[in-house]
Amino acid sequence: MVKKFNEFSEEIQAEIIRAATKVTVAKINAKGAKFDSYYGDKNWFRDSISEVISGLKAASNG
């Protein structure tokens, strides 16, 4: 079962935020000038938080 963000300890929350920040910056840098094709709202950081938490689940299951 995947925990929600607020169910992790404060130390783990801080590490999730640091990792998600790095993932978000990497995604934006990879896109570069290709942002012109986005018309709707895109919350890159929220998506990165979800990916990091999913990665924690995968790591704990394997």
GROMACS elastic network, one bead per residue, 0.5 to 0.9 nm:
[ bonds ]
;  ai    aj funct       b0    kb
    1    57     6  0.75444   500
    2    53     6  0.73853   500
    2    54     6  0.71547   500
    2    56     6  0.83746   500
    2    57     6  0.59361   500
    3     6     6  0.80239   500
    3     7     6  0.58999   500
    3     8     6  0.70792   500
    3    53     6  0.77638   500
    3    57     6  0.82762   500
    4     7     6  0.53740   500
    4     8     6  0.72728   500
    4    53     6  0.80611   500
    5     8     6  0.58535   500
    5     9     6  0.89444   500
    5    13     6  0.68079   500
    5    16     6  0.85435   500
    5    49     6  0.83939   500
    5    50     6  0.88088   500
    5    53     6  0.76436   500
    6     9     6  0.76887   500
    6    10     6  0.83981   500
    6    13     6  0.75696   500
    7    13     6  0.88275   500
    8    11     6  0.80148   500
    8    12     6  0.59655   500
    8    13     6  0.60225   500
    9    12     6  0.52825   500
    9    13     6  0.61559   500
    9    14     6  0.86930   500
   10    14     6  0.61845   500
   10    15     6  0.87114   500
   11    14     6  0.52244   500
   11    15     6  0.64611   500
   11    16     6  0.87587   500
   12    15     6  0.50402   500
   12    16     6  0.60969   500
   12    17     6  0.85930   500
   13    16     6  0.50166   500
   13    17     6  0.61999   500
   13    18     6  0.86523   500
   14    17     6  0.51565   500
   14    18     6  0.62717   500
   14    19     6  0.86983   500
   15    18     6  0.50080   500
   15    19     6  0.60932   500
   15    20     6  0.84433   500
   16    19     6  0.51515   500
   16    20     6  0.59588   500
   16    21     6  0.84352   500
   16    49     6  0.68085   500
   16    52     6  0.64859   500
   16    53     6  0.73611   500
   17    20     6  0.50804   500
   17    21     6  0.59992   500
   17    22     6  0.86508   500
   17    45     6  0.89433   500
   17    48     6  0.89963   500
   17    49     6  0.69846   500
   17    52     6  0.88083   500
   18    21     6  0.51635   500
   18    22     6  0.64255   500
   18    23     6  0.87750   500
   19    22     6  0.51999   500
   19    23     6  0.62368   500
   19    24     6  0.86196   500
   19    48     6  0.82960   500
   19    49     6  0.80833   500
   19    52     6  0.70224   500
   20    24     6  0.59765   500
   20    25     6  0.85383   500
   20    45     6  0.64947   500
   20    46     6  0.82969   500
   20    47     6  0.84782   500
   20    49     6  0.51812   500
   20    50     6  0.84872   500
   20    51     6  0.79354   500
   20    52     6  0.63558   500
   21    24     6  0.51120   500
   21    25     6  0.61972   500
   21    26     6  0.85737   500
   21    45     6  0.67913   500
   21    48     6  0.75505   500
   21    49     6  0.83478   500
   22    25     6  0.52333   500
   22    26     6  0.61449   500
   22    27     6  0.86514   500
   22    48     6  0.88483   500
   23    26     6  0.51144   500
   23    27     6  0.61804   500
   23    28     6  0.86848   500
   23    44     6  0.89690   500
   23    45     6  0.82264   500
   23    48     6  0.61690   500
   23    49     6  0.87983   500
   23    51     6  0.89933   500
   23    52     6  0.86148   500
   24    27     6  0.51582   500
   24    28     6  0.62221   500
   24    29     6  0.85480   500
   24    44     6  0.59087   500
   24    45     6  0.56884   500
   24    46     6  0.89995   500
   24    47     6  0.83567   500
   24    48     6  0.60215   500
   24    49     6  0.89409   500
   25    28     6  0.51858   500
   25    29     6  0.60230   500
   25    30     6  0.84698   500
   25    44     6  0.89017   500
   25    45     6  0.88976   500
   26    29     6  0.51041   500
   26    30     6  0.60342   500
   26    31     6  0.86637   500
   27    30     6  0.50757   500
   27    31     6  0.63029   500
   27    32     6  0.88110   500
   27    44     6  0.80978   500
   28    31     6  0.51557   500
   28    32     6  0.63820   500
   28    35     6  0.88046   500
   28    44     6  0.82074   500
   29    32     6  0.52111   500
   29    33     6  0.88892   500
   30    34     6  0.89903   500
   31    34     6  0.54190   500
   31    35     6  0.67092   500
   32    35     6  0.70627   500
   33    36     6  0.71709   500
   34    37     6  0.66112   500
   34    38     6  0.85166   500
   35    38     6  0.57291   500
   35    39     6  0.89986   500
   36    39     6  0.78556   500
   38    41     6  0.78642   500
   38    42     6  0.80416   500
   39    42     6  0.88173   500
   42    45     6  0.89121   500
   42    46     6  0.89436   500
   42    47     6  0.86733   500
   43    46     6  0.54935   500
   43    47     6  0.63996   500
   43    48     6  0.87444   500
   44    47     6  0.52218   500
   44    48     6  0.61728   500
   44    49     6  0.87435   500
   45    49     6  0.61649   500
   45    50     6  0.86714   500
   46    49     6  0.51146   500
   46    50     6  0.63727   500
   46    51     6  0.87311   500
   47    50     6  0.51800   500
   47    51     6  0.63063   500
   47    52     6  0.87832   500
   48    52     6  0.61644   500
   48    53     6  0.86133   500
   49    52     6  0.51897   500
   49    53     6  0.62351   500
   49    54     6  0.85762   500
   50    53     6  0.52001   500
   50    54     6  0.60892   500
   50    55     6  0.85290   500
   51    54     6  0.50167   500
   51    55     6  0.60812   500
   51    56     6  0.86589   500
   52    56     6  0.62928   500
   52    57     6  0.87594   500
   53    56     6  0.50111   500
   53    57     6  0.63891   500
   53    58     6  0.87600   500
   54    57     6  0.50516   500
   54    58     6  0.62744   500
   54    59     6  0.86328   500
   55    58     6  0.50252   500
   55    59     6  0.60809   500
   55    60     6  0.85496   500
   56    59     6  0.50728   500
   56    60     6  0.61357   500
   56    61     6  0.86274   500
   57    60     6  0.51801   500
   57    61     6  0.62109   500
   57    62     6  0.86844   500
   58    61     6  0.51954   500
   58    62     6  0.61798   500
   59    62     6  0.53592   500
